[in-house]
Amino acid sequence: MGRKYRQQGYQDSDRAPDRARQRSSPAQSRRSIDGPRSPRMPGFQEVMRCSLCGDLIQAFSNITADSQCSKCAADLRTCKHCRHFDTGARLECTQPIPARIMAKDKRNDCAYFEPRTSVERETKTTVRVSNPQEPASPGDARSAFDALFR
């Protein structure tokens, strides 16, 4: 099958192809030797937050009846902190409870209680074990840059 447009000049070239563009740059050849760069994506963690103040709850796996938030002293074993709490469900719970619990932010001894957790992105910087020479914080980066010119 021929070309779609038969006018003079379309895809015609009186020059030889540019050989300089076809050569790979040093950065490309270096990347192929070193292999692909590993992505520096932050990890994810499962956390529980207080429904009143938003503070992180450290030990959410062992919440007892008398557990309280360290920041606002709110009760943690409540309907608002439960995974089954749903305002659109019957009796505001997805589990078959016999009677509605009126105070959703007060301590209760529900048998179906499971802490409500969410998956969040880790935002804290950590020291990389793979390359300890890389700076871990912006201050370290600045000192590493200044050390280059000493």
C-alpha positions as CSV (number, residue, x, y, z in Angstrom):
1,M,0.0,0.0,0.0
2,G,1.3,3.4,-0.9
3,R,1.4,6.6,0.9
4,K,-1.9,8.3,1.8
5,Y,-0.8,11.7,0.4
6,R,1.0,11.8,-2.9
7,Q,2.0,15.5,-2.8
8,Q,5.6,16.4,-3.4
9,G,7.5,17.0,-0.1
10,Y,5.4,14.9,2.2
11,Q,7.8,12.6,4.0
12,D,10.4,13.3,1.3
13,S,13.8,14.2,2.6
14,D,16.8,15.4,0.6
15,R,19.0,15.1,3.7
16,A,20.5,12.0,5.2
17,P,19.1,11.0,8.6
18,D,20.6,12.7,11.5
19,R,23.2,10.3,13.0
20,A,23.8,12.4,16.1
21,R,20.3,11.9,17.3
22,Q,20.5,8.2,16.8
23,R,23.5,7.8,19.1
24,S,22.6,7.3,22.7
25,S,23.5,9.9,25.2
26,P,26.0,9.1,28.1
27,A,23.1,9.3,30.6
28,Q,21.2,6.6,28.8
29,S,24.1,4.3,28.5
30,R,25.0,4.8,32.2
31,R,21.4,4.0,33.1
32,S,21.5,0.8,31.2
33,I,24.7,-0.3,32.9
34,D,23.4,0.5,36.4
35,G,20.0,-0.9,35.7
36,P,16.7,0.9,36.3
37,R,16.4,3.3,39.2
38,S,14.4,2.1,42.1
39,P,11.3,4.2,42.8
40,R,11.4,6.1,46.1
41,M,7.8,5.7,46.9
42,P,6.7,6.0,50.5
43,G,5.3,2.9,52.1
44,F,1.8,2.5,53.5
45,Q,0.8,1.8,57.1
46,E,-2.4,0.8,58.8
47,V,-3.4,3.4,61.5
48,M,-6.3,4.2,63.8
49,R,-7.2,7.8,64.5
50,C,-9.3,9.3,67.3
51,S,-12.7,10.3,65.9
52,L,-12.7,13.5,68.0
53,C,-9.2,15.0,67.7
54,G,-7.7,13.0,64.9
55,D,-4.6,11.9,66.9
56,L,-2.9,8.6,66.0
57,I,-3.7,5.7,68.3
58,Q,-0.5,3.7,68.7
59,A,-1.7,0.4,70.1
60,F,-5.0,-0.1,68.4
61,S,-4.8,-3.9,68.4
62,N,-5.3,-4.2,72.1
63,I,-8.1,-1.6,73.0
64,T,-9.7,-2.5,76.3
65,A,-12.9,-1.1,77.9
66,D,-11.0,1.6,79.7
67,S,-8.7,2.7,76.9
68,Q,-8.7,6.5,76.2
69,C,-7.1,8.8,73.7
70,S,-3.8,10.2,74.9
71,K,-4.5,13.7,73.5
72,C,-8.2,14.4,74.3
73,A,-9.0,11.6,76.8
74,A,-11.9,10.4,74.8
75,D,-13.1,6.8,75.2
76,L,-11.7,4.5,72.4
77,R,-14.0,1.5,72.8
78,T,-17.0,3.3,71.3
79,C,-19.3,2.9,68.3
80,K,-17.6,5.8,66.5
81,H,-14.3,3.9,66.6
82,C,-15.7,0.6,65.5
83,R,-15.4,-0.8,62.0
84,H,-19.0,-1.8,61.9
85,F,-20.4,1.7,62.6
86,D,-22.5,3.0,59.7
87,T,-25.0,5.8,60.0
88,G,-27.0,4.5,57.1
89,A,-27.5,1.0,58.5
90,R,-30.2,-0.2,60.7
91,L,-29.5,0.7,64.4
92,E,-26.3,2.4,62.9
93,C,-24.4,-0.9,63.0
94,T,-23.7,-3.4,60.2
95,Q,-23.8,-6.3,62.7
96,P,-27.1,-7.8,64.1
97,I,-27.2,-6.0,67.5
98,P,-30.4,-6.5,69.6
99,A,-30.9,-2.8,70.6
100,R,-29.6,0.6,69.5
101,I,-26.9,2.2,71.5
102,M,-27.8,5.8,71.8
103,A,-24.5,7.4,72.8
104,K,-22.1,6.6,70.0
105,D,-19.1,8.4,71.6
106,K,-19.5,6.8,75.0
107,R,-17.8,3.6,76.3
108,N,-19.7,0.4,75.7
109,D,-19.1,-3.4,75.8
110,C,-20.3,-4.4,72.4
111,A,-19.3,-8.0,71.4
112,Y,-18.8,-7.0,67.8
113,F,-16.3,-4.2,68.4
114,E,-13.4,-4.0,66.0
115,P,-11.2,-0.9,65.7
116,R,-11.7,1.2,62.6
117,T,-8.4,1.5,60.8
118,S,-7.4,3.2,57.6
119,V,-4.4,2.8,55.3
120,E,-2.3,5.9,55.1
121,R,0.9,6.8,53.3
122,E,4.0,7.0,55.5
123,T,5.3,10.6,55.5
124,K,8.2,10.2,57.8
125,T,11.7,10.0,56.3
126,T,13.8,7.1,57.3
127,V,17.5,6.4,56.7
128,R,17.9,4.2,53.6
129,V,19.8,1.0,54.3
130,S,20.6,0.4,50.6
131,N,22.7,3.5,50.3
132,P,23.7,5.1,53.7
133,Q,25.6,7.9,51.9
134,E,22.3,9.5,50.8
135,P,21.0,12.2,53.0
136,A,18.0,11.4,55.1
137,S,16.7,15.0,55.8
138,P,16.9,18.4,54.0
139,G,19.5,19.6,56.5
140,D,21.7,16.6,55.7
141,A,21.3,17.3,52.0
142,R,22.5,20.8,52.4
143,S,25.5,19.7,54.5
144,A,26.4,17.1,51.8
145,F,26.2,19.7,49.1
146,D,28.5,22.1,51.1
147,A,30.9,19.2,51.6
148,L,31.4,18.9,47.8
149,F,33.1,22.3,47.6
150,R,35.4,22.1,50.6
